Amino acid sequence: MAIHSHESLSDEDLILQVQEGHRQAFDVLVGRYKNRLYNFILKMVRDPDLAEEITQDTFVRAYIHADKYRTIARFSTWLYTIGLNLVRNHMRRKKRSPIGRIPMVGSQDGDKVEMDLPDPGHGADREVRDREMKERVAQVVAKIPQHYLEPFLLREYGDLSYEEISAATGLKIGTVRSRINRARSHFRENWVTRFGGEADTLV
Amino acid sequence: MNCKRAKENISLFIDGQLEPAGQARLNEHLEICPDCSSYLDDLKAGLAVLHGEGMEDPPENFEWNLRRKIQLAMTQRESFPLEDRSDRRDLWRFGLSAAAALLIMLSGGTLWYQSQFSGQSPGLTGTGLQVSGEEDTGRVGRPGWVDPLPGGAMPVTDRIGGAGGIPASEMGRDYGRPQHSGPADSLTAQDLN
């Protein structure tokens, strides 16, 4: 089956096609999810190379274990659960490793985060402005406490429901709701602090 | 509605989880509370950027690298079938069986040793499991042990603790699962295993 004929299928139909050996169906799923999954993982680990590696490992596992997928869950929930588990494994290893404790740029460990941004005076071109925006957003998210981050990012990038987030994280639904609310409160506060009066003109 | 509750409801509203009555109450609050109103505006603006301009693109060669990784993983899977989880389970079963066999052999050796030297050393009489000062009843287990299979249902344990213990000639025989010799209606799950 050609890729264009796969495009109209739902995620769940596509993964069933993968189970039947249609590799191209998986390419369509990768195309649909790579951006959001990458951003979810990047905001969790805050390291582009590592985020790429974990995102790819997530897809590799999804492909190799496609036969384990059951239609009782949405494909996206299944995929993000795999990604979340890989991120958690990484975090556990990082905690054990002394080198992992070095605070990264934009992490909440370093209170004063210097923004390494291009001079806005020379930022007439769109590319520079875009880069600046991405950096700032990353810093706003990085200030959200880690335990609020998982449910928040699963909601924002994964578009998972509270029930699905609860299943993926092992948290109770009330906790999921409350952590998303608190994460948003931090996000908004950090957003206003970073962007201040610019906020209205940015969107 | 206070501001704390209003902010909780704003989060639910963004997720489409607030029922119409809750939305109406939230709207009433927002009309009279500029702080919560600006909280909602800021949050919506921030989240819009998070989903739009704030999104990072994966590296250009992402999909090419992914294909290569999948090919490699599939090759490894074919070359090393033990990576398969079911094979790992088989390996576990084999390991557990080997450990159980070793345990049985060690126990047999210990009992044979005891049977050979019983009476020569106070520490080796009977089953060796008696608490100091207790009379050797010839049963395996703690004082107060109750035979779960009355009527001679545990011949092995009866024999191994007896005065003479297991004769060397019988070593390796009957030393395993308890053999049922009682009435049929006294069969337990242990006998059927």
Interface residues (C-beta under 8 A of the other chain):
Chain A: D27 V30 G31 K34 N35 R36 Y38 N39 L42 P48 E52 T55 Q56 D57 F59 V60 Y63 I64 D130 M133 K134 R136 V137 A138 V140 V141 R155 E156 Y162 R177 S178 I180 N181 R184 S185 F187 R188 W191 V192 F195 A199 D200 L202 V203
Chain B: K7 E8 I10 S11 L12 I14 D15 Q17 Y39 D42 L43 A45 G46 L47 A48 V49 L50 H51 E53 G54 M55 E56 D57 P58 P59 F62 E63 N65 L66 K69 I70 A73 M74 R77
